[in-house]
């Protein structure tokens, strides 16, 4: 996963500084500039680098292994320097390796399961969060497979805010709207559905979006009391 592609989708939101730490090798999934030399599992693609790879493997076997340099986005890491060392560590099945890590915050959170194919949906999530800036503790658990679902969620949040304004309520900014919408609209519905044992394996945002789609499909003007029954069918 190229770092520029990931940042373009997730949206950079400031640098948090660097530190030396042990990093799970499985969460090193991308590169700053060498996507043509290694595949997604950091196996060597460029045959001209085989000699260099063997030399690095021999050095690491002798204990010569300076920290690699990584950039962190959420739970994922991207290699700035040390691609061969990461490749060797993966081939040896190492669980972790020492790295100097620069952390960059993002608007949409990068979960450990995020891969290149998921970036279009994460870009849609980032656009949603720019309009509906949910609190940080909510963002870390957001995941939807389809970009169109994020558009539907944006419309739902902003329509809720508009109805509040029609009732005379003044929401000062988008942050206040997002917090109020999640706590007053989304959370009570989730609580009701989960207490009924409805689709308990889904993340909060997935369950709410599923319920929203069911409401739109059946043309309900408001959340019916038997929504959980419909979703279980």
C-alpha positions, -999 to +999 in steps of 0.1 A: +000+000+000+016+033-011+016+058+017+004+086-006-026+066-015-034+058+021-031+094+032-051+106+003-080+083+013-077+087+051-069+124+052-038+137+071-046+155+103-013+164+119+020+148+130+024+135+165+061+131+167+084+100+166+096+074+190+115+041+190+093+011+197+086-026+189+062-029+160+041-060+150+055-071+117+021-081+104+010-045+107+038-032+084+017-031+052+029-003+031+058+017+017+067+054+011+084+048-023+091+012-032+058-004-042+074-019-073+102-038-054+080-057-029+045-072-029+018-068-003+035-095+019+070-078+014+082-107-008+108-096-032+095-086-067+127-071-081+151-099-089+180-074-091+177-070-053+183-107-044+219-102-035+211-073-013+183-093+003+207-122+012+233-098+026+207-082+049+194-117+059+230-127+068+236-095+088+204-099+107+214-135+115+245-121+131+225-096+151+233-066+130+199-050+128+194-012+132+159+000+137+138+004+105+121+037+099+084+037+097+054+060+094+023+051+114-012+057+104-036+043+130-028+007+134-007+004+102+029+011+094+046+022+062+083+017+055+106+047+049+139+029+053+144-009+059+123-026+033+148-055+031+148-059+069+110-060+069+110-086+041+135-108+059+116-105+092+084-116+075+101-145+058+114-156+092+080-153+108+091-128+134+062-113+154+078-079+159+108-057+151+123-025+165+115+007+146+118+044+148+082+055+142+067+088+130+030+090+138+007+109+115-029+114+126-057+109+101-093+119+098-105+084+090-090+057+113-067+031+098-076-003+114-052-031+113-073-050+087-072-021+062-057-030+028-054-013-006-088-025-018-105-008+011-092+027+004-122+039-018-146+032+012-122+049+036-121+079+013-159+080+015-156+077+053-132+106+054-156+128+033-184+118+058-162+128+088-154+161+072-191+169+072-201+149+103-170+151+126-177+123+151-157+121+184-124+103+183-136+074+204-163+067+178-140+070+148-117+042+157-145+016+153-160+029+120-162+005+091-185+002+060-177-018+029-196+003+004-188+040-003-225+047-010-234+038+026-213+067+038-232+090+015-265+077+030-251+082+065-241+118+057-276+125+045-292+109+075-271+130+100-276+163+082-313+157+078-315+150+115-297+182+122-321+201+099-351+187+117-336+198+150-332+234+136-369+234+125-378+226+161-359+256+172-328+239+184-295+257+177-265+235+170-234+257+171-212+238+146-207+205+129-189+190+159-219+196+181-243+183+154-222+151+150-220+145+188-257+152+193-268+130+163-247+100+175-257+102+212-294+112+207-303+094+175-279+066+167-271+053+202-307+048+214-315+028+182-284+007+186-293+000+222-328-011+213-315-033+185-288-049+205-311-056+235-333-075+210-303-096+199-303-081+164-272-086+142-249-085+172-218-093+151-220-060+133-201-028+143-223+000+156-221+020+123-228-012+103-259-020+123-272+015+122-267+017+084-285-017+080-314-004+100-314+028+079-315+008+047-344-013+060-363+019+070-358+033+035-368+001+018-401-002+036-408+035+034-412+040+072-415+076+082-399+069+116-383+040+134-410+014+140-412-005+173-409-038+154-377-028+135-356-055+152-381-081+139-378-069+103-340-069+105-339-105+117-359-117+087 
